[in-house]
Amino acid sequence: MPDTLTKPADVRAVVGEAEWKVREDLAACYRLVALFGWDDLVFTHISARVPGPDHHFLINPYGLLFEEITASSLVKIDLQANVVLDTGFPVNPAGFTIHSAVHEVREDAHCVMHLHTPDGTAVSTMTEGLLPLNQTAQLILGDLAYHDYEGVALDHDERPRLQADLGDRSTMLLRNHGTLTLGSTVAEAFTRMYFLERACQMQVRTLSQGRELYPTADAVIGKNEAIGRMGLTQAANLLIWPALLRKLERTDPGYRE
């Protein structure tokens, strides 16, 4: 059961304003994942780095649904998943294996998202992976990496291989497993995940029709990939994320607690 530190005012006083802002954004991200129907009971994780010189991270309290997560309930851990600030909730160390692999080598990975959605997992299981069937897919193909499935992510020996497969890209299909994105902010990671999940959903629906597909010219695909590599940073941080937070304020403001 949570201890006395889980009161929002208590946690906020301990962590300071910079960390509290990240906590609010990360809690909002969990709520939005639930709102978009991307959650998987109490499984999968979204992590965010705490501002400052220490390699500390925030992750979901194990056992809470994503729609229940609040800024004050997030657990602060180190790179080995040891609890740094106990908010009275348990944490699943195994759930941080994939995230720690990314955080360890990518200084720009302030937020890492990993999901098990039906469409994302379906596309990750296709030999062809994500196909350039539409504009949404084409915009992210230039930033998309793949990592072969090695079983439930419990073994830290897998981390160097995942790191090598990811390279300098920020979007990944985990073969036979799910989707992964990262960003220098929660907003960027979420926006990349939206595009990836949307492209996977479009692909599943398109292929389910069993009809001949209308192709896009190679030159157009290359043009869109180049545009996508320019990034969505400004749109994510200045336009998309504020709009999503307004939506949460109208429908589910409890994430700030």
C-alpha positions in Angstrom: 0.0 0.0 0.0 1.2 3.6 -0.6 2.9 5.3 2.3 2.5 8.9 3.5 4.8 10.3 0.8 2.3 9.6 -2.0 0.3 12.8 -1.2 0.9 15.1 -4.2 2.0 18.0 -2.1 4.6 15.9 -0.3 6.1 14.5 -3.5 6.1 17.8 -5.2 8.0 19.4 -2.2 10.6 16.7 -2.3 11.3 16.6 -6.0 11.1 20.3 -7.0 9.4 22.0 -9.9 11.6 20.7 -12.8 11.0 17.0 -11.9 7.3 17.7 -11.1 6.9 19.1 -14.7 8.3 15.8 -16.1 6.1 13.9 -13.7 3.0 15.7 -15.0 3.9 15.1 -18.6 4.7 11.4 -18.1 1.5 10.9 -16.1 -0.4 12.6 -18.9 1.3 10.3 -21.4 0.1 7.2 -19.5 -3.4 8.6 -19.4 -3.4 9.4 -23.1 -2.1 5.9 -24.0 -5.1 4.5 -22.1 -7.4 7.0 -23.8 -6.2 6.0 -27.2 -6.7 2.3 -26.3 -3.0 1.4 -26.6 -2.6 0.1 -23.0 -2.2 -3.6 -22.1 -3.6 -4.0 -18.6 -0.7 -3.2 -16.2 2.0 -4.2 -18.7 4.3 -2.2 -21.0 6.1 1.0 -19.8 6.9 4.6 -20.5 10.0 6.0 -18.9 11.2 9.6 -18.6 14.6 10.9 -17.4 14.6 13.2 -14.4 16.3 16.6 -15.1 19.8 16.9 -13.6 23.2 15.3 -13.5 22.0 11.9 -12.1 20.8 9.2 -14.4 17.5 8.9 -12.6 14.2 7.9 -14.3 10.5 7.9 -13.7 8.4 4.8 -14.5 4.9 3.5 -13.8 4.1 2.0 -10.4 3.6 -1.7 -11.2 0.0 -2.9 -10.8 -1.7 0.4 -11.6 -3.7 0.7 -14.8 -2.4 3.5 -17.1 -5.7 5.4 -16.5 -4.9 5.4 -12.7 -1.3 6.8 -12.9 -0.7 10.2 -11.4 2.3 12.5 -11.2 2.9 11.7 -7.5 2.6 7.9 -7.9 5.4 7.6 -10.5 8.5 5.8 -9.1 12.0 7.2 -9.4 14.7 4.6 -10.2 18.3 4.5 -11.4 19.7 2.9 -14.5 19.7 -0.5 -12.8 16.0 -0.1 -11.7 16.9 0.4 -8.1 14.3 2.7 -6.4 15.7 6.2 -5.7 12.5 7.8 -4.4 9.9 5.4 -2.9 6.3 6.7 -3.4 4.9 3.6 -1.8 4.3 1.6 -5.0 6.2 -1.3 -6.4 8.2 -1.2 -9.6 8.8 -4.0 -12.1 12.6 -4.1 -12.7 12.2 -6.4 -15.7 10.0 -3.8 -17.3 12.9 -1.4 -17.5 15.2 -3.7 -19.4 14.4 -2.4 -22.8 14.1 1.2 -21.6 17.5 1.1 -19.8 19.1 -0.2 -23.0 17.9 3.0 -24.8 18.6 5.4 -22.0 22.1 4.0 -21.5 23.4 5.0 -24.9 21.1 7.8 -26.1 21.5 11.0 -24.3 18.6 12.4 -26.3 16.3 9.7 -25.0 14.6 11.7 -22.3 11.4 9.6 -22.8 11.1 6.0 -24.1 7.7 4.5 -24.9 7.0 0.8 -25.5 3.6 -0.7 -26.4 2.0 -4.0 -27.3 -0.9 -2.9 -29.4 -2.6 -5.3 -31.8 -1.8 -3.4 -34.9 1.7 -2.5 -33.9 2.5 -6.1 -33.0 0.8 -7.4 -36.1 3.1 -5.3 -38.4 6.2 -6.1 -36.3 5.4 -9.8 -37.0 5.2 -9.3 -40.8 8.3 -10.2 -42.7 8.0 -6.9 -44.7 7.6 -4.9 -41.6 6.1 -1.4 -42.2 5.3 -0.8 -45.8 5.2 2.6 -47.6 1.5 2.3 -48.3 0.6 5.9 -47.4 1.9 9.3 -46.4 1.9 8.4 -42.6 4.1 5.4 -43.1 6.4 7.1 -45.5 7.1 10.0 -43.1 8.5 7.6 -40.5 10.2 5.0 -42.6 13.5 7.0 -42.7 13.6 6.9 -38.9 12.5 3.3 -38.4 14.7 0.5 -37.0 14.0 -3.2 -36.3 15.1 -5.5 -33.5 14.6 -9.3 -33.5 12.7 -10.9 -30.7 14.8 -12.7 -28.1 12.0 -13.7 -25.7 10.6 -11.8 -22.7 13.0 -8.9 -22.0 14.6 -10.2 -18.8 18.2 -10.6 -19.9 20.4 -7.6 -19.8 22.7 -9.3 -22.3 20.2 -8.3 -25.0 20.8 -4.7 -24.5 23.9 -4.2 -26.7 22.1 -5.9 -29.6 19.1 -3.7 -29.2 21.3 -0.6 -28.9 23.1 -1.5 -32.1 19.9 -2.1 -34.0 18.4 1.2 -32.8 21.5 3.2 -33.7 20.6 6.9 -34.1 16.9 6.3 -35.0 14.0 7.1 -32.7 11.3 4.7 -33.9 11.5 0.9 -33.7 9.5 -2.2 -34.4 10.4 -4.9 -31.9 9.8 -8.0 -34.0 7.0 -10.3 -32.8 6.6 -8.0 -29.8 5.5 -4.4 -30.3 6.5 -0.8 -30.9 9.0 1.6 -29.4 9.7 5.3 -29.7 11.9 7.8 -27.9 12.1 11.6 -27.7 14.0 14.4 -26.1 10.6 15.2 -24.5 7.5 13.2 -23.6 5.7 15.2 -26.3 8.1 14.0 -29.0 8.1 10.4 -27.9 4.3 10.4 -27.9 4.0 12.1 -31.3 6.4 9.6 -32.9 4.3 6.7 -31.3 1.1 8.2 -32.7 2.5 8.2 -36.2 3.9 4.7 -35.8 0.8 3.2 -34.4 -1.4 5.1 -36.9 0.7 3.8 -39.8 0.5 0.2 -38.5 -3.3 0.5 -38.1 -3.6 1.8 -41.7 -1.5 -1.1 -43.0 -3.5 -3.7 -41.2 -6.7 -2.2 -42.5 -5.4 -1.8 -46.0 -4.1 -5.3 -46.3 -7.2 -6.8 -44.8 -9.2 -5.6 -47.9 -7.4 -8.2 -50.0 -7.4 -5.9 -53.0 -4.7 -4.7 -55.4 -2.7 -1.9 -53.9 -2.2 1.5 -55.6 1.6 2.2 -55.5 3.3 5.4 -54.6 6.2 6.5 -56.9 9.7 5.8 -55.4 10.6 9.4 -55.8 7.6 10.5 -53.7 8.4 7.9 -51.0 12.0 9.2 -50.8 10.7 12.8 -50.6 8.4 12.0 -47.7 11.1 10.0 -45.9 13.4 13.0 -46.1 10.7 15.3 -44.8 10.1 12.8 -41.9 13.8 12.8 -41.0 13.6 16.5 -40.5 11.6 15.7 -37.4 8.4 16.7 -35.6 10.0 18.5 -32.7 8.3 21.8 -33.1 4.9 20.4 -33.9 5.1 17.9 -31.1 6.1 20.4 -28.4 4.3 23.6 -29.5 1.2 22.3 -31.1 0.3 18.7 -30.5 1.2 18.2 -26.9 -0.5 21.4 -25.6 -3.7 20.3 -27.5 -3.5 16.9 -26.0 -3.1 18.3 -22.5 -6.2 20.5 -23.1 -8.1 17.4 -24.0 -7.0 15.7 -20.8 -8.0 18.8 -18.7 -11.5 18.4 -20.1 -11.8 14.7 -19.7 -9.3 13.3 -17.2 -7.5 16.0 -15.2 -6.6 13.7 -12.3 -3.1 12.9 -13.8 -1.7 16.1 -12.2 -2.3 14.8 -8.7 
